[in-house]
Amino acid sequence: MTQEQPDPGQLHFWSFIDHAVARTGRELAGIDPLAMRLVLTLTRAASMLVYDLESTVHRPRGWSWPGFRVLFALWLAGPLEAKQVAELSGMSRAAVSALINTLGREGLVTKERAPHDGRAVQLGLTTEGIAAVTGAFQAHNAREQEWAGSLNKEEQETLISLLDKLTAHSVHFQARHRT
């Protein structure tokens, strides 16, 4: 096994993928470089997109990306129990609980006992919360349009279809995801 190290000044966010694929291919038998490149590229692109949305749209409003996801789920599907917000936003119940406390102090979210089960907490948006999330989403979608703008309509639809296919296939190997 070689301990060849790259010049750190030559590696950057995207070139690291080439380096990782090349090095693992040299040093580990049975590595699928195409699958590795696909997953690294997909996770890096998703990370870059989320960071951009959070830093340009949500942080200026005082929210984190998870905070926006909670508000967005409540706006579109609420009022909801906390466990449903966790599922729809792809977060843990504990994370949602912590965010709800913060968003509640900011006057954006309400907490009440669920009418069907006094032990459950039902969450909703205040009038201020609705105004805040709809305004944020307009800016969010404008940024989404900028991201999607590099692809024509057919390419966007193809990418969506391929991502749907990728995620649907995950049931065949029991991939884990938040529920």
N, C-alpha and C positions, 0 to 999 in steps of 0.2 A: 504494500500500500504506500503510495507516495504522500508526502506531506507538503507538496507544492502549494505555495501560498501566492495569491494574486497580489499585485500592487494595489494596496487599499485605495489609492488615488484614482485608480482606473475603474473601480466598481461603483455603480450607482443603482438606483431603485430598479431600473429595467435591465441593465446589463447583468445584474446579479442572477437573473433567471438563466441566461446563457451559461454563466460560470457554474451555477448549481447543476444544471443538466449535464454539462460536459464532465464535471468532476465526479458526480455520482455514477455516470456511465462508465468512467474509467475505473472507478474503485469498487463498485458493487455490482455483482452479477445479478441478472434478472430484472434490472430497473427498466421500466418502460419510460423512455424519455419523452414521448409524445404526451402520455397521460400526465407526467410530471409538469411539462411545459403548460399544458392546458390548465391544470389546477393552480399553478403558481401565477399564471397570467390572469386567470379569472379572479383569484383572491386579491392580487395587487390592484387590478382595475377596480374591483368593488371597494377596496379600502381607499383608493384615491378618490373615487366618486363620493363616497360617504364623507370623507374628510373635507372635500370641497363644499358639499352641501352644508355640512355643519358649520364650517368656518365662514362661509359667505352669506348664508341665510339664517341659520338658527342661533349661533353664538351672538351675533349682534342683537338678537332679541332676548338674550339672557338664558337661552335653552341649550341643552345638549341634544345630540342626535336621538338618544333614547327618550328624552323628554318630549321631543316633537313626535316621535312614534306613538307615545301614549296619548297625547292630545289628538293626533290624527285618527287613531283607532276610536277614541271616544266621540269625536266629531262625526265620523262616518257610520258607526254602529251603535253608539251609546244611547241611553245609559246601559252600562255593563257591570257585571261583577268583576272584581279585581282579577280573578283567575282567567276570565275571558279576555280582559285587556292584555294580560301576560301572554296568552296564546296568540292573539291577533298581532301583537307587536313583536313576537319572537323573543320575549324576555322572561326572566324568572319572576315568580311571584314576589320574591324579596326585593328585586330591583324595582318592580312596579310600585310596591308599597313605599319604598323610600322616595321615589319620584312623586308619588301622589301627595306625600306630606309636603314636599317642596312646592309643587304646583298648587296645592291647596292654600299654602301660606301666601302665594302670589295672587290668589283670588281667581284662579283659572278653573279649578276643579272642585266639585262637591263630593262629599262622602256621606252616604246614608245607609241605614240597614236595608237590606233587600226585602221587598214586600213578601216574597214567598218563603224566605228563610231568614229569621232574625239573627242568625250567626254570620251570614254572608254580608259583605259590604258591596253596595252598589255605587258606582262612580258615574259622574256626569260632568258636563261642562257648564260653567256659569255663562252668563251673557258676555262677560269680558273674555272668557275662554274661547267662546265661539268666534268672536271678532278677532281675537289674536291668532287662532289657528287658521282661519280662512285667509287672513291677510298674509300670514307666513306661507301658506300653501301657494298663494298666487306667485310669490317670489320664488318659492321652491320649484314650482312647475316651469317658470321662466328659465331657471337654471337647468332643469331637466331637458328643456327644449334645446338649450345650448349644447349639452352633452350629446343628445340624440342627433343633432344637426349634422354630424359628420357622416351619418348614414342616411340613405334615401329611404322612402317608406317601405319598399320591398325588403331592403336589408334589415331595417328595424324589425319587420314582421318575421323574417328568417331567424334573426338572433333570438327573438322572443320564443319562437317555436323550438329552437335548439336548446335553449335554457329550460323550457318546459319539459322537453324530452329528457334532458340530463337529470332534472329533479324527479321526474316520474320514475325513472329507472332506479332511483335510490331505494325503492321498496324491495328490489330484488336482492339486495345485500344488507338489508336491515340497517340502513344509515340512520344515525341518531340525529334528532332535531328537537328543538324545544316544542313542547305541547302544553 
